[in-house]
Amino acid sequence: MLLEKIKAREGGIVLYGLVPPKKGTDTEKVSEIAARQVARLQDQAIDGLIVYDIQDEASRTDEERPFPFMETLDGVEYSRDYLSDLTLPRVIYRSVGKYSEASLSRFLEDSHPADELSVFVGASSADQAVTMPMSEAYALKKRVNKDMLLGGVTIPERHLVKGDEHLRVFKKIEAGCSFFVSQGVYDVHASKDFLSDYYYYGKKHGIPLVPIIFTLTPCGSQKTLQFMKWLGINVPRWLENDLIHSDDILQQSVEHSAQSWRELKEFADEKGIPIGCNIESVAVRKVEVDASIELLNRINSM
């Protein structure tokens, strides 16, 4: 259903995102991690699975990374070799700047358009060295695998500063993107500002809107909160205060994320904007992963 929903520009898409185990993990341990992920997700009402491709974002900020960067297993191999019991479409992320043309070509050639989609991610900053710019990656995708559905990344919080996130999205639609997945959302007002400009620009210029999938993630500790902010997730000051001083920061964040989704859905439904959501846990602690499943169930109940 995921491909059909995207092609029909429908809303209501629900995805779950995960990061492969770190590179060098013992094979038996990888199997154990995958088995837990499969057990956790196999009975969930989701349209697809996002498998992230992590890149080192040290060039994006001078602030020290709260958690050390660790390269992960390749998302395609992990998805096919360890998560095959999950009969769900896969959205495989590709941080295109770290791949050669030959490597990205192989990925595109080997992908299965019927159940494997991709999201191309650009450099985290202008200072990051890349082997392939996004424009070349888009052109390569059109040449090698025109049938695979391609998505892009959107950062609603960037709209607060630059006011042009909707124009970035329309430019990527022109380049071949059929859907977008946002960075983690904690500032619902920034997301509504972005959606409003996205809607009215599309209406003015007669451009059909594609699905925008908002990422929601629980926060279970001040260290996780620090990491989320390091990643570029904008947490309003009032909300940061509420989380830090809460008796249960994890449950407070789940409540906030559920309310954010409710607001975004009501706002989008009034205008007929197709939106969906992607649930993830940026932390690997069991309590935070369990909270992401609780959030997923709450979203589905809506």
N, C-alpha and C positions, 0 to 999 in steps of 0.2 A: 504493500500500500504506500510506502514512502515515496517511491518514484512517481506513482500516480498522483499523489497529493501535490508533489512539487511541480509536476508538469501541468496540473490543473490550477496551479497557484492557490492552493487551499491553505487555510490555517489549521490549527489543532494538531500540528505535528508534535510528538513527544519523543525526545531522544535521551539517551544516557551516555555520558562521556567518561572514558577512562584512559589512563596512561599505562603503557606496557611496563613490565618490570625493568629494572635497570640492567644495562648490558653487563655481562659477566656473571649474572645470577646462575647458580647451579640449575641444571635442567630439571631435576626433581623438584626443586623449590619453585621454579617457574610453573610447573604442572600443578603444584599445590595452590599457587596464587590464582591461576586460571580456573581451577575447579571451584574455588570459592566465588569467583566472579560469575561463573556460569550458574552456580546454585542460587546466587543472589538475584540474578536477572531473568532466569529462564521462564518464570511464571509472571513476570511483570508485563503490563500493557504498554509497551513502547513500540514505536514505529521503526526504530533503528538504533544502532550503536555507533558512537563516535570513538575513534581510536586516534589519540593525539600523537603528534610528532613534536617532541620538545626540542627547543633550541636554546642555546646560552644567550641570555638577554643582557649580559653585563654591560654592553656598550650603550644601553638605553638609559642608564642612570649611574650616578656616582655613589649611590647608597649601597651599603654592604648587603649582599643577598642573605636573607634570614636562614635559608636552607641551602646547602651546597648544591651546585648543578651536577647532575649525574646523567650521563647519556643513557638512553633506554634502548631496548630491543626494537628492531624495525617493526612498525605497526602492521604492515601487510603480513609479514611472516608470523607474527604473534597471533594475529586475527585468524589466519588460515590454519596454523599448526596447533593452536591451543584453545581457540574459542569456537571450534567448528560445531559444537553441540548447540550453540545459539543460532537458531535459524532466523536470523535477522539481517536486513541490509546493513552494510558497513559504510560509514563515512570516514574515509582514511585521510587524515591530515598530511599535508606535505609542506614543510618549510622549504620552499623551492630554492632559496638562496644558498643552501648547503649541498645541493645536488648538481652534478654535472649534467650536460644535455643527454649523454648516453644513459646515465642512471635514471633520470626522470623519464626518458623515452621507454626504458624497460618496464618501469612501473606502469606507464600508460598502456603499453602493448599487452601486458599481462593481466590488466584489470578486467573484471567481468562487468560489463555495463548493466546487466540485469540486477545485480545485487551489491555492487561496489561503486560508491560515489567518492568524490574527493573534495577537499577544501584546500585551496592554495593559500599559503601564508607568506607574506613578504618579510622583509628585514625588520627587526625590532627597532632600528634607528637608522638614520642616514649615515652613521659612522660604521655600521656593521659591514664587514667585507662579505660579498656574495659572489657565487660562481655563476648565478643566472638571475637576471632581473625579472620581475613579474611579467613585463610585457612580452619577453621571450618565452616565458613559461606558458602564457596564454596562447601564443601563436603555436607553440609546440603541441599543446593539447589538441588544438583544432586539426593539426596535420596528422597526428598519430592516433587519436581516439575521439572522434567527434561525437560519438554516441554516449560517452560517459557523462553523467550529470556532474556539473562542477559548481561548487559553492565558494563563497568568499567570507572574509572576516569583517565585521563591523564593530566599531567602538563608540557606542552612544555618548560616553562621557567626553570624548574628543569634540563632540558637537558643541559642548558648553564653551569651549575655548575658541574653536575655529569656525563653528557655524556652517561647516560644509560637508558634514558626514553623509548627508543624503546625496550630495553630488558625487562623492566618492563611490557610493553604492551604485548610482546610475551609470557611472563610468565603467564599473566592473560588470554590470548587467550587459552593457554594450560589448564588453570583451568576452562574454560567454557565461557569466555566472547566473545560475537559476535559483539560488537561495543563499541566505546569509546566516551565519552563526555569530552571535555577539560575544564579546568578552564578558566576564562575570558582571552581573548587574546588581549594584546595591543603591544606586541613585536613580530611582524610578522617574524622577522629574526630568532628568537628562534624556532618558529613553523616550519619554512622551514628547519632549521637544523635537527629538530626532524623528519620531514617527509622524509628527504633525507636518514637518517640512517635507518628509518623504512622500506623504500622502498628497499634499497640495501641489508639489512640484510634478508628481506623476499625473495628477488630474489636469493641471494646466497644459502639460505638453503631450497628453494622450499616451502616456507610457504605462502599460499594465504593471502592477506591483507584484513582486515575487515575495515568497515567504521570508520573514525575518524571525529567526529562532533565537530567543533570549536565553542566555545561560544563567542558571541559578545555582548557587553553591553555599552550603552551610559553613559556618565558622565556629570552631569549637574551642578556641583558645586565643589569648592575646598574641601568641607566636604565629598562629594561622592568620590572624587579622593583619599582623605586620607583613607577612608574606603576600597576602592579597594586595595590600597597598603597594608593595614593591613591584608586583606584577602590573600595576597601573590601574587597578580597580579603584574607582573613586568611592570612598565611604564618607558621606556627609558627617560633619562634626557632631551633630546632635545624635546621629545613629551610633557613631563610634563611642560617644559617651555612654549611651544606653547599653551597648554591648559590654564595654569594659566594666561597668558598675552593676551589671546584671548578676543575679544569683545563679543563673544558668545561661551562660553566653551561647551555648549551642542551641538550646531550645528557643532562645530569643531570636537567633538568626534564622531559624527555620520559620518561626512565626512571621518575621519580616519578609522573608523570601516569598512565602505563600501570599501575603498581603500584596507584595509587589506584583506578583503574577495576576492576582485578581484585578488590580488597578489597570495593568497593561491590557489585559484581555477585554475589560469593559471599554476602555478607551479605543482599542483597535476595532472591536465589534461594532461600535457606533458608526465608524467610518468605513467598515468593510475592508480593513487592512488585514491581510493574512499573516498571522503570527503563530509561533509555536514556542516550545521551551526545551532546553537541554539541561538536564540535571547532572551535576558532577560533584566530586569532593576533591578539593585541591590538596587535602592532607590524606595520608595513608592510614592514620589512626582508625581503628575499628569503630569507635564511637562516632567519628565524623562521617565515615562511610555509611554506617547504619542510619545516621541522620539524613544522609542524601536519599536513601531509600524511603524513609519516612516522608521526606519532602516530595519525592516522586509520587507516592501514594496519595498525598494530599492534593497534588496538582491534578492527578487523574480523577479524583473524586469531584473536582470542579467541572 
